[in-house]
Amino acid sequence: MALGAADSRIAQLLGELHLLIKQTQEERSRSEHNLVNIQKTHERMQTENKISPYYRTKLRGLYTTAKADAEAECNILRKDLDKIAEIKSLLEERRIAAKIAGLYNDSEPPRKTMRRGVLMTLLQQSAMTLPLWIGKPGEKPPPLCGAIPATSDYVAKPGDKVAARVKAVDGDEQWILAEAVSYNHNTNKYEVDDIDEEGKERHTLSRRRIIPLPQWKANPETDPEALFQKDQLVLALYPQTTCFYRALIHTPPQRPQDDYSVLFEDTSYADGYSPPLNVAQRYVVACKETKKK
């Protein structure tokens, strides 16, 4: 999509989102009136210390209305979330288009590497704004929600963040945070950019060297099975770096906004592991390597 067309579409979607948010508030205000009636009815029942047929019938009607109100508000909220996801997707497409235009314009110099402090802040914001998976009753979390891996035929889209196994300057291999640029179906290889080195050398890697990062956070209160559990071996982004290292899950998130607590492998400690460190769901993936003995 051309940059101008993307801007126009984003503006349109923002207008639609504004109207949806107003509808959400109107629905919530309407339902609150019924909830107040339920509370007052219960208070009168307690005062009279009995449940008469009148109150029983009245409460049944009030609760039926409250259930319908909650379902209506839930439907509008889902529309809000879908609209936000569409806006974020368009913003990402626009960013990629602008990046490609900059990379392949010979008259423009390469973009400067982002200051590290700014990059770390952006990575934290990306983790915080990762959407929470909110399924319908009985709906299972999808692939790339929390600890659930991508399907075997999944191909990361341009702009998607991945863990990529690359050769370091000293010849050793390491897992880095990278951004997918393209995928060649003939060679089954990705082109990715190191997130810490925009504008520098690009890596061409096979699929087995790429692990797509989660696209949704898992809710521990509703979908605990979509989270890594205590003592599972994972790759986790070490705080204030752009590299993934092997770690054991110390404590899974207890609430939707919580991070994992992990123990990184570290031979400088007597037991071979670091003290617990917090890592967001966004940056914890299954380890493809076997555990060290």
N, C-alpha and C positions, 0 to 999 in steps of 0.2 A: 504494500500500500504506500502511495506517495506521501511525503511528509505533510503536505497541505491537506490532503484528504484525511489523513490520520488525525490531524488537529481538529478538523471540522467534525469528524465522527466522535472524537473524545468530548468536544464541547456539547454535542447533542446528547451523548450518554450521561454527562454530568447533569444536564437539565432534567433528564428522565429520572436520574437517581434522586434529585432534589424533590421531585413530585412524589416519588415512592416513600421518601423519608417523612414527608408531610402526611401521607396516607397512614404510615406506620404509627405516627403520633396520634392521629385522629382515632385509629382503631384502639390504641392503648387507652386513650382517655375514655372512650365509650365503654370499654370492658371494665375500667376501674369503678364506674358507677355501679355496675352489677356486683362487683366484689365487695363494695361497701355495704350493699344490701344484704349480702350473705353474712358479713360480720355482724351487722345490726340484728339480723334474725337470730343468730346464735346467742347474742347477748340477751335478747328478750327471752329466749328459751331457758337460759341459765337463771334469769330472774324469776321466771315462773316455775322453774325446777320440774319441767315436764315436757314431753314431746307429743304434742297433740296431733291429730290427723291433719289439721290446718297447716301447722308448721312443717310436717312431713311432706305434704303436697307442695307447699311453697318452696321448700329447699330443693326438692327434686327439680322443679322448674328453673330455679336460680342456677343450680349446678349444670343443668343441661345447657342453659344459655352461656354460662362461663366456659364450658368445654368448647362450644361453637366459636365463642369469641377468641379463645386461645388458638384454635386451629386457624382462624382467619388471620390473626396476627402473625402466626408462624409462617403462613403462606406468603404474606407480604415481606417478612424478614428474609425468606429464601430468595424472593425476587430481588431484594436489596443486595444480598450477597452475590447473586449471579451477575447483577449489573456492575458491582465493584470488581468482580473477577474479570469481566469483559473489559473494563476500563484499564485495569492493570495489564492485561494481555496486550492491549493496543499501545499502551505506553512503552512496554517492553519491545514490541515490534518497531515502534518509532525510534527507540534508542538504538536498536540493532541496525536499522536502516541508516541512521545518522552516522553510526560507527563505521559501517561499511563504506559509506560515501567518503568519510575522512581517511580511511585506510588506503583507499585506492585512488585518491586524488593526488597525482604526482606534483601538483603545484603547492600542496600543503605539506608542511613538515610533520613528522610523526607526533602524536600526542605525547605530552610529557607524562612520566609515571606519576600516578597520584600519590600525594603525601601519605605516609603510613598511618598517621593519626586519623586522617579523613577516611581512609580505606577501612580501618578497624571500626569506625563509627557506622559506616555504611553496612558493614557485615552484621553488626549488632541490630541495626534497623531492619535488615532483611530477615533476620531470625525472628524478631518481634512481630513483624507484619505477616509472617507466613500464616495463611488462613487455617483456622481450626476446622477439621472435618466434622460436619454436623449432619449425620445421616437421618433418614426417616426411620420410624419404629421398625425394627427387624432388619434394617439395611446394613450390610457388612461394609467395613471400611475398604476403599479401593487400593490397588497397587500405588505405591509411592505415598501412602499415608503412614506417617511414623516409621515403624520398623518394617513395614510390608514392602518387599522389593518390587522393582519394575518387572513386568512380564518379560519372557525370554525374547519376544520380538519387538520390544519397545526401543524406539530410537529417540534420543534426546533432541529437542528442537533447538535451533539457534537461539542463544541467550540463556538456555537452561544452565544451571550451576551443577557441576559434577565433581566427584573426586577422581583425579586422574593420576595414574602411576607413570612417572617420568624418570629419566636418568638425570641425576644431579651433576654439577660440574665435576665432582670428584669421582664420578662413575657409578656411585651407589644409586639405588632406586628409592624413590620416595613418593608418597601420595600427596598431591597438592590440590588446593581448591582452584578449579578452572571453570571457564565458560565455553560451552559448545559453540562452535562457529558453523560447522557443516558436517554432513555424513555422506560418505560415498558408498552406495549400495553395491557397487561392483567389487570394491576392495574390502568392504566391511570395516572401513576405518573412519575415525573421527578426526577432524581438525579442531583443536581447542586452544584457547588462550589462557595462560597463567593469569589468574585474577590479580596477581601482585605485579605483573609486568605488561600492562597494556601497551601496545605499540611495539613490543619487542618480538623475539622469535616465537613462532607458532609451533605447536607440537602436533604431529600426526601419529595417532595411536589406534591400536586395534580395540575392538569392543570389550575384550576381556580386561583391558586396562582402564575401563571407564565404569564408574558407579554413579548413576543418577542420584541426586539428593532428593529428600522428601519434598513433595509439593503441598502437603497438608500436615499440620500437627495432629497427632492423635489425642483424643480426650481420655485421660486416665479414668474418669468417672463413668464413662459409657463404653469405651472401647479399649480396656486394658490389654487385650490380646494383641493390639496393634503397636505395642511398645516393647522395647528390649527389656528383658528381666534381669534381676540381680545376678551377677557373675557371668553374664554373657560377654563373649569377646567381640569387640567392635573396633571400628576406626572412628576416631573422634578428632575434631579440629582443636589443636592445642590453643588455649586462650592467648589472644594477642598475636597469633601467627596465622599463616595461610597454609599450614601443613597438617595433614592427618597422621595420627600415630595410633598404634594399638593400645587398647585400654579395656579394662573390665568395668561393667556397669556396677556401681556401688549402690545407688538408689535410683529407681525409675522416677519420673515425674509423678507427683501425687495429685496435682491440680493442672488444669489446662495451660496455665501461664508458667508452670514450673519448668526448670531445666533438668537434664540428667545430672547426677553426680557420678563422676567416673574416676577410676584409678589408672593413670597412665603407666605403662611399663617404663621403669626407670632404674637402671642398675646402681645408681648412686645411693639408693635406699636399701636397707638391710633385707627387706622382704621383696625387693624387686619392683615395687610400685610406689608411685607418688602419693601424697596425701590427696583426699578427694577434691576434685575441681569440677566446677559447673560448666556444662556444655549444652547449648540449645539443641532441641530436637532437629532443627534444620541441618546441623552439622554432625550428626551421628548416623553412621551407616554400618551395615553388616561387614565384618572382616572376611576377606576372601582367603586369608592365609590361616594356616593351622597354628594353634597355640604353642608357644615356646615351652620346652620342657626344662 
